[in-house]
Amino acid sequence: MRARCAASSAAVLFFSFILCACAVRPDEPAVRAAPRVFLRFAEERAADHPSAQACREIVRLAAADSDGALQLRVYDEGKLGDEGAVIEQLRFGGIDLARVQVRSLEDFSAAAGSLGVSGRFPTGESMRAAMEGAEGAALAEELMAEKLVLLAWYDGGPEARLLPFDRPDFAGLKVGIESSRSAIALVIAEGGTPVPLSLGDFRSAQESGLAEGFLSTLVTAQSERLLGLLRAESIPDSRILELVVASRVTFMKLLPADRTIIARAAADSALLHRGFRSSAEERSLAELAARKLP
């Protein structure tokens, strides 16, 4: 196993939250029942999205630190369902890990509802302060009670309005959203009609006219091939919080050493995610400039 320091001080926070899950129980085996452990990892984003890239880094790090014993497989592009369906399966062990938006957990955690409100995080530092403080602790505790283990968090970047070129805002538009109370409230406040959709349906909804605009992020718009079809307008004072969570049902079946390996890999992936997101945002802005789009 490679010795590796956690990527940031956030790792200390999340390790403390899973101590009860990582603790050795008297009746717990000291060796794996099988030479390899296969786990399913759900991701709704496309393979080239920064979040999907970071999830694959968790796979790589966990395999390296376990000498290949931990075999995680990322099912991206919503192959295992949208975030709502994935969360339900996580709670009962049907799926083992997932990357989801905090907004998707608002029905299971009061803290998730608060942390998912548009405008809650005007900067990356404000997000870090919340997640490394009491709010992050409350979120982890509430999710644990719902059979979910919080392993890491990602800064998904600023929200963005995707609009027809001749429209200044959402007023009067049918707006595709990934369903959450916060997203619905923002669209209604701007005079639009929210249309809850799975992320994979955004492009077809735009082509069919089911949705005329979208609330998303710039990098997601690029990943879903929406740039060029719509005008992208960042909402700079509203950043999106994303989480990596595990099924507690699955987690408790793993050896303590394996739980620690996965937790460390998830925490380390957060730093890598920042790099992936920064590169993706630069590519998105370059694409807009090349197309001479506003």
Summary of the structure (lengths in Angstrom):
residues: 294
radius of gyration: 19.1
end to end distance: 49.2
largest distance: 66.1
contacts: 1019
relative contact order: 0.20
helix: 45%
strand: 22%
